[in-house]
Structure formats: structure tokens, C-alpha cells
Amino acid sequence: MKISELLDKNTIELDLKAKKKAQAIHEVADILYKTKKIKNPNDIVAVLLEREKVSPSTFENGVAIPHATIEGIKEVVACLAISRSGIDFESPDKRPVRVIFLLLSPLEESETHLQILSKAEGLLRNKKLCDAILTAYSKEGLINEIINAERIGWDTYINLPKKEFLLELGTTERGLSREEAKRRLQRFGSNLLEKIRRKPLILRFSANLTNLLAILLWVAGILAFIANLPELAWAILAVIFINAAFSFWQEYKAEKGIEALRELIPSYSRVLRDSKEDRILTSEIVPGDVILLEEGDKVPADGRLFEAFDMQIDNSALTGESRPVYKISEPVFDGKNFLWTEIPNLVFGGTNVLSGSGRAIVIATGMHSEIGKIARLTQVIKEELSPLQREMIKVTKVVSILAISMGILFFILGSYVVHLTTFESFIFAIGIIVANVPEGLLPTVSLALAMAVQRMAKRHVIIRRLSSVETLGCTTVICTDKTGTLTTNQISVVRLWFNNSLFEIEGSGYDPSGQILYNGSPLSREEIKKSGMEALIQIGVTCNNAELLAPSNEKPFWSIAGDPTEGALLVLAKKAGFDFKDIKDKNPRIFQLSFDSVRKRMSTINLMEGENILANVKGAPREVLSLCNSVYVDGKKEPLTDEIKTSILKHLDNFASEGLRVLGLAYGEVEKKDIYSPSEVEHELTFMGLTGMMDPPRPEVPQAVSLCQTAGIKVIMITGDYGLTAHSIARKIGLVRDENARIITGTELTEMNDDELKEALRGKGVIFARVSPDHKMRIVDALKDMGEIVAVTGDGVNDAPALKKAHVGIAMGLRGTDVAKESATIIITDDNFASIVAGIEEGRAIYSNIKKFVTYIFASNIPEIIPFILFVLFKIPLPLTIMQILAVDLGTDLLPALGLGAESPEPGVMNQPPRSSKKRLLDPPCYFGLMAFWG
């Protein structure tokens, strides 16, 4: 939420009269009271003044942000006031306050309150903005200053101190008392993801009995009863219920994403209650609780860490990116490039602890947590009709109007022109209506779609909703994730700088097959040893906590356990011909200095062969290089000259420009001790080399992207990864060809209005990076507003809202979460973008096939009407009864129609642009041609 969105002309004061703190807070609270934002200003003022005694709300620049969460208010409210002469706010630095931003939030919205508070501090700490606010001549001008500041990124997240969290949540590092926790559980509710009530099953079933075709058949059935033809009436009713039952079953099997989301919350968690560790139901966790986290735990709620030891979190449930995220407890004061979910000392419910341990203060539970917000987004999105469903409704309307009109017309003609009896006129009218209604249309379409589903399953495409088959065929835009869809989701070393030389590594993923190349020629094991590369391999293996897992029955492919980058170093060792297990056994570890985001490196102390003790270091290249005074060249140490350092940094920049993830490796000699500190170990090191890693594109993806472009389908990459990496992959697969392709980050997207976003989407080669779930939703909304038919791919919880919002949601079957699969309409069993393109080909074919058999079905309507016209005109007996018409429509029409529906895609179907959403399945010229000529 933006600060500017909380303010309007009524909640801004340009000339505050108060001179003292209490008077100023009273005056600002009265502004909110007059605008009916709050009801009890005196009580709120008392709370605010009490808070000021414990923790003053002022900071530099003469700004104060008094704030509190208040019971009884329904939404976040704020007021901005300016004092021209200054207010004695009892600031620690004794400076007068000239800008006051009052923030009040509902008691339940503690995390939202902290988010806005963090943004407000980030914004108002900017001296340029404060000066602009103080000189604003109007309320509109003041709001515009804030809007402009937000657009250029001044509203950064400020890491709030631990004291602020404890005070805001009314807790301590020792946790809550059991009595207080019980009281909060009653106030805030259980830590569960609630399910929004859906229509009762009986109402959802009855809806399928009241579509236009069904209503027409109801009319025909009632007329049959009136005409004393019960057998016919019951036959018509049977057709109605068969169609309704089939449609209801498809709807009943639709998404159950909220049940899958519940599974992301563990059943039991460890907390501190009354200063003692306690194991409680996760549903009983409340804001203010202190949770205890260890390796293997699932985080039960959103929290702020105040202790963290070598802690890594799998944040993929929220970000979609599988790389481990290092967590620390210390404040990070440079939050400019952070999304809320990326702040290093915050953890979020539904994510997993990969390593280490920590303690966190719970800031939000249940539906107020980040995963709860995603659950709410997923539930409130209404399922829209597919293009085919809309077409069938239009066809049904046309048929219904014609059938009823002709039935009424011929009833009148029979009664008053030809002078038939009422009974004969009823028979005539029923016959005309039933003959015009294609009773076999809906079941035939459903069966044809089901056959297409079977064909698509053979191409790794599983359909969860029948109508999405044809929707996929008229897709105009595919919004695709990067990791695992366009790429293999397996990081591998592809470049190596060592011994002042550049090497390339064959192969991809965790399969250790492949060779090391120098100038395009493979190196033998002897050449690798002779070059001294074994020393670099040893650093990568010994300073490593991952495991490389061989194929098994459960996983018939190579995989890793642990950090993907560390797994890639083990694969490199295998490709070089070394047994990494043997290296670890011969060079045992005696101490470890774990990675942290401040040092940006990891070090292990190993007793190497020959009994010398080495510190093996790996980490961010520039940080590692800054600790070195020598470099490993031709098997020995050489001084690290400025020339060599410049060469190393040049290769580092080249690796980075290719979107590679780069690690620097180094070593140093140390003395034997029981305990080591970073300052003792990480200095005067010898630089060994650089490893450039990447998650490579799937080999079949470039051809699939090219096929999409030929077919007029725009492919847009939307990823949680960094822009440079995304751009590198996009170039490799042919998604963009321009070096200056536009990369829009989540922060930049937030600053865009809808028109600017649509303009960006119309451009070629746009890439979205570092995006959040609501960003993805907004992109989908913009594309739909532009008239596009949108397919979205995803695998994580964060993708669920966009998957459900899109015309076609495509979940990944191998690595996709249950949440993503249940929110999607299509599942790709091999997680391969090329399979999506195969599905589009099948979808295009099904529309063509449906048009063929719809034409065939309607062509039989006129022959069915003719016997009734002859019956009226020439008084001849009916050669075709109404029961026989039903038999023709449901029986003999079905098999030929299914034969037409089972045809394979025609050659060149992917050389044509997507079908326009304005193109009709059965347009008037076609329908009247069927009635007048083919019929």
C-alpha cells in the first residue's frame, strides 16, 4: 500500500496550530474524527501518548510518526500535518517537529501496520521530500510531492528495530504468558486459512438445469405432459438431467486450492510461553508469540527474527524461486532493493527452514499473513467463462429464439390457418421446438473435448477443466515463469576462470556427464591434474554441505540435497574425474564459519593431506578477492598485482553480463586451534578462481518459443529472479533479440499506472523481474483489459492467484505445489514449455473440429422439421415422431460428430494467428445457410 493512497485533502493539514506534543496529537486525531475515520479520539490520543512515553516517534529531519494498532477501527487510516513554526515534541535531539504523520491500523492488521510504518519512515527520512512538503502551497501539491517521491523509489522499506516490533506487538523475547495467549487467540482467531463459503451443492446443481437449452427442453417436456404424451415428456426430462449431471460433475471437480494451502501450515510448532518452551497446535499461535525454528521446520506464521544461526529459508512458496535465502537477525538499514518478502530478518508462514536455527516474534497469523493474503486473493477471484463457453451460450440463444418463435408461429398456423385440433397443434409445436433444439450438442461437445484431453495427456498436458482445452487453442499471450519451465531448474557450472585461463564445462543439470573444455578441446584427467585444477576442485568440495544423489526408483534422475550452488560444485568435481566423497574423507573438516549476508562468504577449516591446515573459502567474488594478497598460477602462489586483479574483475563482469551466478574460491594457511573467528581466517588469502553457474534453458525451448512467435502468440517472461539473469535466458531462447530489451522490476511496476503498464506490454521483448503475486495478477488483468486471451504458468503458492485469474492457468506437475495445481486448469506433467505449445496446437485443432460437427448437427434440423410441415399441409401421417427425433439427436448424430471431433491437428495449424475472440462459432450467415441450403 502506498502512503499517497492513505491521504486525501480531508486528512491533510497545512498549518497545525499546536505548540506541544499532546496538543498536536489531539489536533491531528480531531482531523480524523471530523472526517469520520475514527469514533473515539480521546481514547486513541491516550494510547498514542502512552506509546510516546515508552518510545518517542520522532527522528531526524524534524519528523514524527505517532502510530498504534487500535481495536475497533475497520481500516488503516492516516493523517499528515505540517507545522510552520515547529512543535516541541520532546524529541531526544531537542529539535522541533514540523511534519507529523499519524498512522492508525486495526488491531488484527499488525503486519500491514508494520509494512506501512516501514514505508513511511523510508519516505519521510528523505530530506528533499520533507523540504518539498514544508514548502507545498496546497494540499493537492503536497499529495503530488508524495506521489512523485513514490514513483522515483523514495518509499523504501526501512528495517524497523527489534524494539519497535516488541512494542507494537506487546510482547518480549521471553514470549507471551499462557493467559495472554489465550486472550489473543479469542481476539485474533486461529492461525488457519479460512474458506469462503461457496454456494450449496444443490444450488450449483440446479444452475445446470436452468440454462437456455435446458429451459427450452423444459417447455417441450411440459407441453408433452399437457398433450398427454408422458413417455415423450419423461424422455425429454432425462436428456435435461443427463446434461446437467455431466456439467455439474465437471464443476464439482474444479479448484480446491484453499485445502492445499492449509497443508503448508504445520500442525504443531514450538513457542515460548511463560519463558518456557512449549509445543502447541499451529492453529493456536497468535501475534506476539515467540516461535522457535530449526532445520526441517515449516515456518508456522509471519515473524521477525531476533536470533538466527546459519539460517537458510526456502522462500519458493512466496517468490517462486528455489534458491536458498539467508536470514539474519540484525537490522539491515539499506532496504531500497527489497520487496517486503525479501527483507533478511523476516520469515513467512508456509516457507521451509533449510538449515540453521532461529527465534522470531510472530507479526501476523492466518488470513492476515502473507500466505493468507494469497489465499484470499485466490478465493475471491470469480471463475470466468471460457471463449468456447461464451460461444455456446450465444449459439444457444440464437437457437432458443428461433425454436420458440417457430414453435409459436406453427402452433398459430396449425390452429387458425390449417384448423388443426389443439392436440395436433401441440404435437406440431413440440415437434418444431424439439427439432430445432440440438439435444446432442452439449454432450457431443463435452465428449469431443474429453477425447482431446486424452490426446493431450499423451503430450504431457493434463486438463482439469474441459473448456480450457479450446481456450488454450485461442491463447494470444503466454505469461511464463523462468525457473523450471524455460530452464531445467538445475544449476550447473558452465564457465571457469583458473590459472589465468578460461574454461567451458559441457552438460547441464546435476547429471555429472560432460567434459571440461579449453579452447573448444576436452581436457583429459592428466591434463586437469597437471594444470593444478585439482586444488580448485578441492576447495569447492571441502567448503560444501550439499550431497549429490544418484538416480533411484523414487527419483529416476540425478538430484541434490542442499544448496544448489554447492551441488553444482560437486557435479563439477565428477566431470573433472574426481570422487568428491574421497576428497571429503581425505581432507576432514575441523571447523566451519557459515555463510552470512554481511560477510557474503563461507569458510571451512580442513586438515588437508600432508597434515597442513587450510582455510577453504568461497563466496561473492569481489568480497573474496578483497581478502587476497596472492593468486594461484601454474601450481604456485604469485603476488596479486593490480594487473591480475583487473583481469579477474573483467572476467567477473563478463560472467555477470551472461547472467551467470559467480562464486570466487580462495584458500589460506591457518594454525591449529579449537575455535576460529572470521578475522583470524579470512585475510591474506590466495585467490584460486571463478566459477560461473547458470540454470540453463531446456534444449527444446528455443524451438517452442520460435513456434509461438510464428503462431502469433506473444511470450512474456515473469520471474522472481534478477533482471540480468532473466535477460540472459531470454536471449538464449530467442525470446528477446535486442540487447536493450526492457526489464521491468517489481518496484518499477508498482510505480506504473495502468496505462503505462499497458503501453509497456504492447512493446516487444518486455521482461518482468523480482515480481510479487499481486504484480503478476496486475499484469494478467492488464492483458485481459487489452482483449488478450491469457495463459499463465506457475508452480508456487505465489502463482495461485494469477493462475486462477488467467483464462488458462498452467501448473507444473513435477515441482508444482498442490496449491498451484488446484488453482490451475491445466497441469504440465514434464514442466516443459514445449508441452504448452503442443497443448496450444491441440486446442486449435479442437475448435476446428467442434465447428465441423456443430455444422453437421445443425444440418439435420431442417430434415427433422420437414415431416411436421408435411403433416400440417398434406394431412399425411407423421413419418418421424418426436421420440425418433430425440433418438436421432442423441444417437445417430453422436457417432459421426465424434468422428469429426477426433481428427488430429491439420498441417500448418501453428502457422496461423490465434483465432479472434470476436469470431463466432456459428455466425448468422452460416446458420441460415445450414437451415436453407445444407439442411
N, C-alpha and C positions, 0 to 999 in steps of 0.2 A: 504494500500500500504506500502511495506517495504522500508526502506531507502536504503538498498542494491540494490533494483531494479531500483533506480533512478540514480545509479552511474555505470560508466564503466571506462576503462583505459583512455579514452579521456577526461573524466570530473574529473580527479584526478590530483593534482599537489603535488609532494612530497617536493619541495623546493621553496617556494614562496620568491621572491627577495625583495618585497616591505617592507618599514620600517614604513610607516604611514598609517592611516586608508584609506584615499581617494585613495592612490596608490594601496593598497591591494584590495579594491573593484574593481578598474579599471582592475587590473591584472586578478582577478578571472572572471569578466564579459567577458574579452577578450578570456578566455579559452572557454566559452560557445559560443562566437561569431565564433571562429575558427572551432568549431565542428558543426556550422550551427544550433545551438539550439535557438539562438536569432538573430535578424536582426539589432537592433539599440542599441548597447551597451552604447553609451554616454547618451542617454535619460534614459535608465534603471539605470545607475550609478547615474544620477541626482536625480531620485526618491529615490534610496536607501540612498544616503547621506542626503536627506531631512528628511527621516524617522529616520535616526540616530540622528539628532538634537532633534527630539521630544522624541524618546525613544531608548536609546542605546541598541544594540542587544547582548551585552556581558553578561556573567555570570561566576560563579566560574569555576575553572579548566583551565582558560585561553582559553575559547572557545567563539566564536562569531557566531551568526546565522543571518546575514543580510538577509532580506526577504521582498517580496512585491508581491501583485497581479498586473499583468501588462496587459493592453489592447493590443491585437494584437498577443500574443503568443497562440499557439494551445494546448499545453500540459504542464504538470508540468515538470520543469527542475531543476537540482541541480548540484552543483559543490563542491567538498571537497578539500581544500588546506591546506598544512602544512607549517609552517614557522619554520625553525630550530633555528633561532636567536631571534624570537619574534617580534611582531608588536605593535607599540604604537597605540592602538585602542581607546584612550581616555576613557578608562574604568573608571567607578565610583570608583573601588577599586585600580586603577592605575597599575594593573597587565598587563604585556604584553600578547598579544593573540598569541597562537601558532596553533590553529585549527580554520579554517573558513569553515562554511557550508553555502553556498549561495543557497537560495530557491526562485524560481520564479514560479508563477502559473497564469493561465488565470484568467482574472477579474471575469468571471462567476463562477469559482470554489472556491468560498470563503470558503465553509465548508471543502472541500478537503484540501485546503491550511492550514486551522487551524488544521485539523487532522494530517497532515504531520509535521507541526510545533510542535505540541504537542508531537508527537513521537520522533522527532529529539532532542528536549530538554530532553526528558526522557532518550534517548540513550546517548547523549553526556555529560550529567551531571555525568555519571558514570566515576569515576576517573581511574578505572582499564582499561576501554576501551580507554580513552584518552591517557594513558601511552602506551598502545599497539599500537595505531595509530601513535604516535610520534616516536616509535622505529621500525615501519614497514620498511622493506628494499626494498619492491617492491609494485607496485600498486595492483598486484594480492593478495599479502599478506595483504594489507590494507583492500581490499574488503572482504577477508576471515575473518578478525577480526570482521568486522561489521556483516557479516552473522552469525558467531558463537555467537556474542552478542545477536542477534535477536533470535537465536534458544534457548538460555537459558533464554529468557524473560527479557532482559535488556531494550528492546524498549517499556517501559511502557508509558501510556498516562499521561502527566503532565497537571494538571488543569491550563490552562492559566489564568492570572488575567483579571479582567473586563477591565482594561485599554487597554490590548492587543486587545481584541475584538472590543472595540470602535475605536481604532486607525486603525485596519485592515479594518473595515467596514466604516470608515469615518463618524461616527455619534456620537451623545451624548445621555445621558439619557433622554433628552427632546425630542428626536426623530428628524426626518428629516423635512425640510421645504417642503411645497407643490410643489414648483418648482423643488427642488432636487429629490423628489419622482417621479415626472412626468418624469424627465430626466432619472432616473434609470429604470423606467418601460419600456422606449423605448430601453434601453441598455440591460437589463436582460430578458425582456419579461414577460408575465403574469405568475402569480402563479397558473399555471394549469398543469395537467398531459397531455402531448401531446400524440397523437395517431399516430403511424407509419402507413404510407399508405399501404393498402393491395391491392392485385390485384383487378381490377374492376370485378363486378359480372359476366359480360358477359364472361370474360376470365376464371373465375373459373368454370362457367357452361360448357364452350367449352372444358375444360380439361377432363370432363367426357364423351365427345363424341369421344375422341381420344385414349382411352386405347386399348389394343391389341384385346380384344373381339369385341369392337365396330368397330375397323378398319376392322376386318375380315367380319363383317356383312355389313359394307360399301361396301366392294369389292363385296360381294354377291349381294347386292342391285343394284349396278351399272351394274353388269353382267345381272341381271334380266331386267333392262331397255334396255340394248343392245339387249337382246334376245326378246324384245317386250312383256315382261310379267309385265306390270305396277302394277297389283294387288299384285303380289308377292313382287315387289320392295317396294311398299308402306307398306306392312305388315312388311317387314324386317326393314325399317326405323322407323316404330312405335315401334318395340322392342328396337331399339337403344335409342330412346328418352325416353321411359319409364324407362329404366335402368339409363340413365343419370340424369333424373329428380329426381329419388329416391336418388341417390348418392349425388347430389348437395344439396338436402334438408337437408340431414344429416350433410354435411359440413357447410351449411349456419347456422345451429343451434349451431355450435361449439363456442368455448370460446369467451366471450366478457369481459374479466377481466378488461380492462382499463376503461370501463364505470363504473364498480363497484368501482374501485379505485377512480374515480372522486368524488364519493359520500362521501368519507372520508374527503374531504376538505369542510369546511363550506362555505356558500355563503356570509356571512357578518362577519366582525371582527372589533374589536376596536383597534385603534392605536393612538399614539401621533403624531400629525403633527403641526408644529409651536408651540410646547409646549402645545397644547390643545388636549383634547380627541376628536377623530373623528371616526365615524362608516363608514367603506368603504367596497366595494366588496373585498372579499378574493383574488380574482384574481389580485387585484391592489397592494397587499403587495409586498414590494421589500426588498432586503438585506439592513440592516441598519435601518429599521423601528423598532420602539418600540411597541410591542404588549401587550395588557392588557388582562389578563386571570383570569377567575373566575370559581367557581364550576359550572359544567354542560357545560362549553365551550368545543369545539373541537379545539385543537391546529392547527392554520392555516399554520404554516411553522416551520422549524427548528430554534431554538433560544437558546440563553444563558441567563439564569435568572440573574437579578441583584437585584430583590426583590422577596421574597417568604414568604408567611404567611400560615403556617399549610397546605402546598400544597401536595396533593397526585395525582399521574397520573396513569391512566390505560394504560400501555405500551404494552398491549397484541397484538396490531396491528403489532408491530415490533418484539416482543420477543416470542409471543405465550403463555406466562404465565400470568394468570389473576390476580395475587396478586398485590395490590396497591404498587406503588413506591413512596417513599417520596422524595420530591425535596427541595433543599436548594439553596440559592444564594451565600453562602460563598464558596471560593475555597476549594477543597479537594486535599491535596498535596500527598496523598498516593493512586495513581490511578493504582497501579500494577495489581489489580484483576479486573479492569473494562474493559468491552468492551466499544466502543465509545457510544453506545446507552444506557449504564448503568451509565454514569457519572452523579452524582447527580444534577449538576446545568445546565444540558442541557435538553431541551424539543424538541419533534419532531412532525412534521406535521402528522395529522391523528390520534393522540392519544387523550385521553379524560381527562379533569380535574375532578377528583372525589370529591375533597374538597379543600378549601382554595383559595388563590388568588396569583397573582404574575405579574411581568413585565419582559419581555425578549427582548433582541436585536436579530432581525432576522439575521441568518447567511446563510441561503440557502432557496430558493424557487423553486417551480415547479419541473422540472425533475432533478435539482441539489440537491434536498433534499433527505433524506434517503428513504422516501417512493417513491420518483421519481426514485431513482436508482432501487428499486424493480420493479417498473412499467416498466422500460426499460429492465430489465432482463427478465420479463415475456413476453414482446413483441418480443424480438429478438430471443427467443427460437423457432426453427422451429419444427412443429409437425412431429413426425416420424411415419412411417408406423408400424402398429401392426404386431405381428407374423402371424396372420391369413391373413392380407392384403398381406404380403410378400409371403405367401404360395399361395394365389390366383393368384398373378402375375406370380409365377413360373408355376403353373398349366396352366394358360392362355398361357404362352409362349410355353409350350410343345404342347398344343392343337393347337395353331396357326400354329406352324411349321408343324405339322403333317397334319392339314387340308389343308393348302396351298400346301404342297408337294403332297398330294394325289389328290387334285383338278387339279393341273398342270399335274401330271402323267396320270390321267384318261382322261384329255382333249386330251393329245397327243395320248394315246392309242385309244380313240374313233375316232380321226381324221385320224390317219395314219396307224393304225393296223386293226381296225374294219371297217374303211372307213365310219363313220357316217358323216352326214352333219354338217356344222358349227353350225347350230341351235341346233341339237341334242347333239353335243359335249358341247355346252354352258350349256344346260339343265343338262347334265351329270356332268359337273364340279361344277355347282351351287349346285346340289343335294349332291355331295360328300362333299363340303365345309360346307353347312348348316347342313348336317347330323353329321359332326364331331364337329361342334360348339355347346356346351351345352347352348343354349339360356336361358334356365331356371335356370342356375346355380346361377348367381348373385342375381336375385330376390328371389330365394329359400333360399340362404344363408342369405340374409337380413331378410326375413320373419321368418326364424328359429331363428335368433338372436333376433328379436323382440319378439317372443314367450318366449325366455329365459329371456328377460327383464321383461316381465310380471310376470314370476315365481319369479324372483329375487326381484321384488318390494314387494312381499308378505313376503319376508325375510329381509325387511328394506334396500334393496340395490337398489338405483335409478341409472340407466345407462343413461349417457348423450351422449355417442358415442357408436354405436353398436359394433364396432370392439373390444372395450375394454372388452366385455363380455368374449371372448375367451382368451384375453391376461391375464386377471385376473386368468384364469384357469392354465396357464403355468408359473405363478409367482414363482420365486425361492427365492426372498428376499422381506420382508416387512419392510420398514423403518417407524416406528410408533412413533407418538408423545406420551407423557405420560399423561399429564393432560387432563381429559375428555374422552380419548379414552381407555386407560388402567385403568384409575381411574374414580371416579364419578364426579370429579371437584367440590366436596363439602367437605370443610374441617370440621372435627369434632374432638372433644376431645376424645381420646381413652385411655389415661393414666392420672393419677392424683397422685401427691405426696402431702400428707397433714397429719398433726398430726403424723409425723414420720412413716407413713404407705403408702403403695402403693395400689391404687385402679384402677380397669379397668372399662371402660364405654362401654356398648353394643350399637349396632346400628351404622348406618353410614349416612353421609349426613346431611341435615338440617331437616329431619323428626325427631321430638322430641320423638319418641318412643324408648324405651330401658331403661335399668336399670344400676345402679351403683353397681359394684361387689367388694367384699372384700374376698380374698382367694377363689374366684370362686362362692361365695354365694351372692345373691342380697340383698341390704340393703333396709329396709323399710323407710318410711318418718320419723318415730320416731327415728330410728337409725341414720339417716343422721343428724337430728336436734341435737340429743344427742352428736354426735361426734364434733359438732361445725362447721361442713362444711358449714352451712348457712352463716357464716361470710365470708368465701372464695367466695361463690356464690355471695354475695352482692358486693364484690369488682369487680368481673367480670362483673356484670350487671350495676353498677353505673359508672364505668370507661369505658364507652361504648357508641358509637354513632351509632351503627347498629340497624336495625329493622329485626325481623323475620316475614316473610309473609306467611300466611296460604294459602293452595291451593285455586285457583279461576278458573273461566272459561278460562281466558287468560293463566294462568299457573297452570295446574292441579297437582301441586306438591309443596312441601314446598320450599321456597326460602328466600333469604336475600337481604336487601338493605344496602350497606355499606361495610366495611372491612370484608372479610370472617372470619378472626380470631376472630373478635368481635362477628360476627354472631354465631360462634361455641360456644362461652361462653354463649350466650342466650339459645342455644339449651341445653347446659349442665344444665342450671337452670331449664328448663322444665323437663328434665329427672330426676332431683333431686326432682321434685314435687313442685317447687316454681313458682309463677307468676311473671315474670320479670317486667311486667308493674306495678304491685303493688309495687315491690321493688323500682322502679324508682320514683313512686309517693310519697312513704313514706320517701324517702331519697333524697330530691331535690338537684340538683346541683347549687352551687352558684359561682363556678369559674372553669376554665379549663386551664391546662398547656398542650398544644398539643404536640404530639409526634414530635421529630425531630431526625435526624440520628446522631447527635452528642451526645445527652443525651441517646438516644435509649430507651425512655420510655415515657409514658403519665400519667398525674395525674389529678384527678378531686377533687375538694373540695366540700363535700356534708354535708348538715345538716341532720344528721342521726336521727333515732328515739331515743328519750331520750334527744334531743336537744344538744348533743355533736357534734362537728365539726371534721370530719375526712378527711385526705388526702388519697384517694384510688389510688394506683399506680400499673401499670402493664407495663412490658417491657422485654428487654433482661435479662435473669436470672442473669448472673454474675454482670451486672451493678446494678440491683435492690438489689441483695444480698449485694453488697459492701456498700449500703446505710443503711443497717440494723444493729442494735445492740441487737435485741431480736428476738425471734421466738414464734409463736403461737402454744402452746402444751396443749392439754386437757382443752381447754376453757380459758387459761390464758397465759400471756406473760412470757417467760422464757429467761434468758440470752443466746445470740447466742455464744455458745462456739466453739472452733476450731474443736472439735469432731463433733458437729452437722453440722457445715459448711462443713466439709469434706464429711459427709454423703449426704448432699444436692447436692454437686458438683458431687458426684459419681452417684446419680440418674440422674442428668442432663446429664452426659456423656452417661449413659445407654440409655436415651431417644434419645439423638442425634445420637447414633450408630444405632438406629432403624429407622433413617431418619425422626424423629418427629420434628415438629416445636414447640419450647418450649417457654412458657411465664412464667415469675416469677410474683407473686402477693404479695403485701405488703400494709400496711397502717400505718398511723401515726396521732397523735393528733395535731391539729393546733388551733391557736386563730382566732377569727372572725375578718376579715379585708375586705376592698373593693378590694384590689389588692394583688396578691401573686406572688412571684418570685420562680424559682426552688430552689435556695439556701435556702430559708426560709422553703420550704415544704419538699424537698426530702433529709432528713437526720434523723438519729436516728429513723428509721422505724422499724416496726415489720414484719418479714417475715412470710407470710401466707402459700405459697405452690407453686407447679409447675404444669402446665397443659401441657401435651404432645398432640399435634394435628397432624393430617395427612389427606391427601386426599386419602382415602382408595381405593384399587383396586376394580373394579367391580367383583362381585362374580362369574360371568361366564367366566372371562378372563383366569384364570389358565387352565381350560379345553381346551379353544380355543388355547392357546399357546402350550399346550401339543399335540393337534391335528395337529398344524402346524409342530411341530418337528417330529411327526410320518410321516407326509406327505412330509418330506424332505425340508420344507420351513424354511429358516433362518429368525428370527425376530430380528431386531436391534432397540433399543430404541434411539431416537434422541430428546433431550429435551432442553428447555431453562432453566430448573430448575437446582438446585445444584446437584453435583455428588453424595453426600451421600444420599440424598432423592431418587434420581433415582435408586441407587443401592439397597436401601431398598425395593422399589416397585418391582424391577426386581427379587429380591429373593422371595418375597411373591407370585409372579405369576409364578414362575418356569422358568423365562427367563434365569437366571443365577443360578448356584448351587455352584459355587466356591466363597469363601469369598474373594479371591484375584482377582475377575473379573476385567478386565481392564476398567478404566473410563478415557475417553479422553475428556478434556475440549476444548472449542473453542480456547483458547490461545495455547494449545499444538497442536491442529490440524493445526493452522496457521504455526507452526514451522516445520511441517512434509512435506517432499516431496511426490510426488505421489506414488513412490514405497513403502515408509514407510507406507503410508495410506492403500495401497492395502494389505500389509502384515498384518496390524492390522485388516483389515476387514476379512481376512481369518481365524483369530483366533476365538475361541469360547467365548461367553459371553462378547462382547465388548459393551460399553455404551458410547454415546456421550452426554455431558452435557454442558450447557452455550454456545450453538452454535448460530450463526447468520445465516441469509438467504443464504449468499454466502458459508458458511460452509456446509449447508445442500445440496446445489447444487453440491458442490465438492464431497461430499460423494456419491451422486447419479451418478455423472459422473464416479467416480472410479469403482463403482459396474457395471455399464454398460460396461466399458472397460474390466472388468473381465468376460464378457459374461453372466452376470446375467440378468434375467427379473425382473425389479424392480417396486414394488408398494410402493407409499409414501402416508402417511396420513397427514392431516393438517387442521387447522381451521382459521389461521390468515393470514393477509396480508403478513407477513414474509414467509409464507409457499408457496405462489403462484408460485414463480419461480421453486421450486423443484417439486411441483405438476404437472407443465406443462412439466418439463424436464423428469420426470419418464415415464416408459412405461404405468403405470396406476397411475393416480392421484386420491386420495380418500379424499374427503372433508367431514367434519362433518356437518350434516344437522341441528342440534339443535342450536349449538353455533357457527357454522362456519360463517365467514364473506362472503358477496357476492363475494368478490374478490377470496377467496379460492374456492367457489362453481363454479364460472365461469371458473376458471383455471383448475378445475379437470374434469375427465371423468366419475367419479362415485361419488355419494353422499350417505352417510350412514345416514338414517333418525333418527336412535336412538343413534348415536355417539358411537356405541359399537363395540369393536374389534371383538367380537364373530360374528357379522354380516358380517364382512370382510371375515372371514373363511367360512361362509355359501356361500358367493359370489364366493369364490375360488372353492368350491365344485360344484356349478352350472356351473362355467366356464369350469371345467374339463369335465363335462358331455357334454357340447355343442360341444367341439372338437370331442369327440367320436361320437356324433350324426351327426355332419357335415360329418365326414368321411364315415358314413353309407350311408347317402343319396347322397353324391358325387359318391360313388361307384355305387349306384343304378342308378343315372342319366347316368353315362358313360356306364353302361352295356347295355343301349338301343341304343348306337351309331351304333354298328355292324348290328343289325336288320334293322336299317334305311338305312344303306349303301347297304345291300344285294339286295333290289329291283332294284337299279340303275345298279348294276353289272349284274343282270339277264336281265335287259333291253338292255344292250350292247351285252351280249353274245348270248342271245337267241331271241332277237328282239321281246320279249313279251311286251304288253302294261304295263306302269308303274302302279303297284298296290298301290303305295304310292307316292303322289305328294309332291312337296316341301312345299306347303301350309299346307298339312297334317302333315309334319314333324314339322313345326313350332307349329302347334296345339298340337302335342304330347309333344314337349319340354316345351311349356309354359302352357299346360293344364293338360294332364293326368299324366305327370311326377310330377307336383307340389304337388298334394294332398298326394300321397304315401310318397314323400320326406318329406313333412311337418309332416306326422305322425311319421316318423323316428326321425325328429328333435325335437319332443315334448317329447321324452322319458325322464323320471326322472333319476337322477344320480344313477348309479349302486352301489350296496353294495360294500364297500371296496375301493371306488374310492380315499378316502383320506389316504389309507394305502400304496399308491404308490408314488414314487418320481415324481417331476414335469416333464412334457414332455420336452425332449431335443429340443432346438431351431434348431438343425440340422435334426430332424426327419421330413420327408416330408409327407404332406397330401396325395399326390398321387405320390409315387415313381415309377420309370420305371418298375420294376417287376410287381407292382400292375396294372399299366396302360396297359401293354402288356397282362397281364393275363385277364383283362377286355375285351380287344379287341379280343384276340384269343380264350378264353375259355368261360367266363361267357356270353360274347356277342353272 
